[in-house]
Amino acid sequence: MSNVKNRVILTGFAGADPVIVEFPNEKRVARVNLAINEFYRDSTGEFVNKTQWFTLVFWNQKIKLIDGIVKKGTNLSIEGKLSTQTYTSKKGEQRFAIEIVVHALSILTPEEA
C-alpha cells in the first residue's frame, strides 16, 4: 500500500478574498473558501444547483501564489492534500474541520473553466 496518497484536485471559485494571518515566528497562513457548483436533476426532474464549500490553506511561501492575485470570484484549480483539524467551540463542544493544504494552484480563464 505504499502507493496510497493523500491527494485532492478541485476546481471552483474563490468565495471571498483570502485572509492572511502572520505569526510572531515569521510564519504566515492564508485561507480562502472555494465554492464548487454541481448542477443536476433530482428524482422529480427539477434542476438542482448544489454548492459545496472547501477551505483552502496556503502556508508561508505558497502565499505568494495568491497574494494580490486571488479575489472573490477568481476561478481556481488546486492540487493539495486533506488535513483534519480538531478544536473546541466556544460552547465547549469538540469540532472537526477538514481543510485542503494547497501545493499547486492554477488561475483559470473563463474558457478553461
PELIN-V840358 format. One record per pair of residues at least 4 apart in sequence whose C-alpha atoms are under 8 Angstrom apart, sorted by sequence separation. I is the first residue (numbers start at 1). J is the second residue. D is the distance in Angstrom with one decimal. If there is no record, write none. Layout:
I/J/D + I/J/D
//
This chain:
22/26/6.8 + 23/27/5.3 + 41/45/5.2 + 42/46/5.6 + 58/62/5.4 + 59/63/6.1 + 62/66/7.8 + 63/67/5.9 + 65/69/7.6 + 66/70/5.1 + 70/74/5.9 + 88/92/5.6 + 89/93/5.2 + 108/112/5.7 + 109/113/6.6 + 22/27/6.1 + 23/28/6.0 + 41/46/5.2 + 42/47/6.5 + 58/63/5.5 + 88/93/5.4 + 89/94/6.3 + 108/113/6.2 + 22/28/4.5 + 41/47/4.5 + 42/48/6.6 + 88/94/4.6 + 89/95/6.6 + 21/28/5.7 + 22/29/6.6 + 40/47/5.7 + 41/48/5.8 + 87/94/5.9 + 88/95/5.8 + 20/28/7.0 + 21/29/5.4 + 39/47/7.0 + 40/48/5.4 + 86/94/7.1 + 87/95/5.3 + 20/29/5.7 + 21/30/6.2 + 39/48/5.6 + 40/49/6.8 + 86/95/5.7 + 87/96/6.4 + 20/30/4.2 + 38/48/8.0 + 39/49/4.7 + 86/96/4.6 + 19/30/5.4 + 20/31/6.6 + 38/49/5.7 + 39/50/6.4 + 85/96/5.7 + 86/97/6.5 + 18/30/6.2 + 19/31/5.4 + 37/49/6.6 + 38/50/5.1 + 84/96/6.9 + 85/97/5.1 + 18/31/5.5 + 19/32/6.5 + 37/50/5.7 + 38/51/6.2 + 84/97/5.7 + 85/98/6.3 + 18/32/4.6 + 37/51/4.5 + 38/52/8.0 + 84/98/4.5 + 85/99/7.6 + 17/32/6.7 + 18/33/7.9 + 36/51/5.5 + 37/52/6.5 + 83/98/5.7 + 84/99/6.3 + 16/32/6.6 + 35/51/6.3 + 36/52/5.3 + 82/98/6.6 + 83/99/5.2 + 15/32/7.2 + 16/33/6.6 + 35/52/5.8 + 36/53/6.5 + 82/99/5.8 + 83/100/6.0 + 14/32/6.7 + 15/33/5.3 + 35/53/4.8 + 82/100/4.8 + 83/101/6.6 + 14/33/5.8 + 15/34/5.6 + 34/53/5.6 + 35/54/6.7 + 81/100/5.4 + 82/101/6.4 + 14/34/4.7 + 15/35/5.9 + 33/53/6.4 + 34/54/5.1 + 80/100/6.0 + 81/101/5.4 + 13/34/5.5 + 14/35/6.3 + 33/54/5.6 + 34/55/6.2 + 80/101/5.3 + 81/102/6.7 + 12/34/5.9 + 13/35/5.2 + 33/55/4.5 + 34/56/6.8 + 80/102/4.2 + 81/103/7.8 + 12/35/5.4 + 13/36/6.7 + 32/55/5.9 + 33/56/5.9 + 79/102/5.9 + 80/103/4.9 + 12/36/4.7 + 31/55/6.7 + 32/56/5.3 + 78/102/6.6 + 79/103/5.8 + 80/104/6.7 + 11/36/6.9 + 12/37/7.4 + 31/56/5.5 + 32/57/6.9 + 78/103/7.6 + 79/104/5.1 + 31/57/4.7 + 78/104/5.7 + 79/105/6.5 + 30/57/5.8 + 31/58/6.4 + 78/105/4.5 + 29/57/6.9 + 30/58/5.0 + 77/105/5.9 + 78/106/6.3 + 29/58/5.7 + 30/59/6.5 + 76/105/7.0 + 77/106/5.1 + 29/59/4.6 + 76/106/5.8 + 77/107/6.5 + 28/59/6.0 + 29/60/6.1 + 76/107/4.9 + 77/108/6.9 + 27/59/7.7 + 28/60/4.9 + 75/107/6.0 + 76/108/5.7 + 27/60/5.9 + 30/63/6.3 + 74/107/7.3 + 75/108/5.3 + 29/63/7.2 + 74/108/7.9 + 75/109/7.0 + 28/63/7.9 + 75/110/7.7 + 75/113/7.3 + 62/102/7.8 + 65/105/7.0 + 62/103/7.4 + 57/99/6.8 + 59/101/7.9 + 55/98/7.6 + 56/99/6.0 + 57/100/5.9 + 58/101/6.2 + 55/99/5.1 + 56/100/4.9 + 57/101/4.8 + 58/102/5.7 + 54/99/6.7 + 55/100/6.2 + 56/101/6.1 + 57/102/6.0 + 58/103/7.9 + 54/100/7.3 + 56/102/6.5 + 18/66/7.8 + 18/67/7.7 + 18/70/7.1 + 17/70/6.7 + 18/71/7.0 + 17/71/4.5 + 16/71/6.4 + 17/72/4.9 + 14/70/7.4 + 16/72/4.1 + 14/71/6.7 + 15/72/5.3 + 16/73/7.1 + 14/72/5.1 + 15/73/6.2 + 13/72/7.6 + 14/73/5.0 + 13/73/5.3 + 14/74/5.3 + 13/74/5.4 + 14/75/6.6 + 13/75/4.5 + 14/76/7.1 + 12/75/5.7 + 13/76/5.8 + 11/75/7.4 + 12/76/5.5 + 11/76/5.6 + 12/77/6.6 + 11/77/4.2 + 10/77/5.7 + 11/78/6.4 + 9/77/7.3 + 10/78/5.4 + 9/78/5.7 + 10/79/6.7 + 8/78/8.0 + 9/79/4.5 + 8/79/5.6 + 9/80/6.6 + 7/79/7.1 + 8/80/5.3 + 7/80/5.8 + 8/81/5.5 + 7/81/4.8 + 8/82/6.9 + 6/81/5.4 + 7/82/7.1 + 6/82/6.5 + 8/100/7.7 + 11/113/7.9
//
